[in-house]
Amino acid sequence: MNSLEDRILKLENKEAIRDLKHEIYCYCIDLIVSGVDKRKLILGHLTEKVVADFTGFPLIEGKAAVAEFLFETVPSILSYSQHRVSNSVIKVRGKAASALWYVDCPVVFKSENKLGIKGSAFIAGRYEEEFIYEEGKWKWTKITALLDTVQQFDENWNNAKQLLKNR
């Protein structure tokens, strides 16, 4: 059996990966879509050879290309998004890790976008990800978005906007 120290370190690493997904990816991508610049936070957690594979898009290879997709392409398609990830399965093996997440994401598409989808929609599927620990933090080596559905709403989310404060 592993020592108590090893077991605590494994739990801390799992929690760091969970925070990375929730805070650095989901929250920051939603803010970027809404026009708030959070690119630096995400860039610091992408390896130079990161690969992104999103349903309906070509395979994206390398930090610069993945950054362009996340920071230019996604905001050119969406005017609002609210990522929700759950049911995480995180496996840590030393300085490597993998994770699986379910994603439910209400979105609003920009009126003119290259996907041709109009109005509000709901995206659902899974993220399958791979990480390495380098330079004192976890970084993505691969992000796969297996998007099972992009289902349009008639009216429900059409007026949704990222609120930064209530008053």
Secondary structure, DSSP 8 states (H G I E B T S, - for coil): ---HHHHHHHHHHHHHHHHIIIIIIIIHHHHHHTT---HHHHHTTEEEEEEEEETTS--EESHHHHHHIIIIIHHHHEEEE--EEEEEEEEEETTEEEEEEEEEEEEEE-SS-TT---SEEEEEEEEEEEEEEETTEEEEEEEEEEEEEEEE-SSTTTT----S---
